[in-house]
Amino acid sequence: IDRKKPHLIHSCGADKTIVTFDLKQARRSQHFTQQEGGFCGLVQSTQGEQEIITADTAGCVKVWDGDVRQDAPIAMLVTWTERDELQGKEKKLNHIALDPSGNHLLLSTASGEIQVWELANAAEPRSVGIAHSNEVTQASFSPDGKQIVSVGLDSCICVWNWFA
């Protein structure tokens, strides 16, 4: 549900599309498609224009302007390096979340990591946590933003202390 316009619902999927549905008009109002990697999650920024932020199976985070029809994202963040690729690390992202302040992005990866990125300065992850022996399927910030809880295919639940 859109933060500014609650009659809009944003959705994304493995079919590589983002769809915005307008409940007032009972029709699709926006549709974005990408070439690589199906989407695995979507959040809406709480800052500025409140853009849509997606994570995909190709290991990329993309920012989309939900108010304008476009063929490409307005910004992109690659979450893996050449070194990661040489080591055979899985690129796929499984889940995306924002901290309560909207300043930090939390990513759950198929390589067993959680990554925290500062949205204002996303040159590299602010923090990387490795505790799972298999894919991290989901992670979220606590309501006060001081902890992260992650779950994975290894059947473990990890609690991380997080101080921005």
C-alpha positions, 0 to 999 in steps of 0.5 A, a space after each residue: 500500500 502506497 504511503 502517500 496514496 493508500 488507494 495505490 497498491 504496489 506489487 512485484 514478482 518473479 515474472 520481472 514486473 512491478 505493477 501498481 494497481 489503483 483501487 479508486 479506478 479499479 485498474 492497473 496504473 503503472 507497470 515496469 518490467 526489467 530484463 534480468 532477475 525476477 523480483 523478490 521483494 519491494 519496499 517504499 522509501 519513507 524519504 523524499 519522493 517515497 520511491 519504490 525500492 526493489 530487490 531481485 534474484 540477480 543481486 541488484 537493488 533498484 529504485 523506481 519512480 512510481 509517479 512516472 512511466 519509465 523503462 529503467 530504474 532511476 538508481 541501482 545498487 549492485 550488492 556483490 563484487 567481482 571478488 564475490 563472483 570469483 569465490 562463487 558466492 550466490 548473488 540472489 537476494 531473498 528479502 528487503 526491508 527498511 529500518 523504522 527511520 527509513 535510512 537503512 536498507 536490510 537485505 537477506 541473501 542466498 549466500 547466508 548474509 544479511 547486509 545493511 546499506 545506508 541509503 544516503 551513502 550506498 557505496 558499500 554495505 554499512 554492515 554485513 552479518 554472517 551467521 547462517 549456514 544456508 540462505 537467509 530467507 527473511 530479516 527485519 528490524 525491530 520496531 525500535 531499530 536496535 536489533 535485526 532478526 533473521 531466519 534462514 533455510 538452516 532453521 536458525 533464528 538469529 538476533 543481531 544488535 544494530 546501532 546506526 
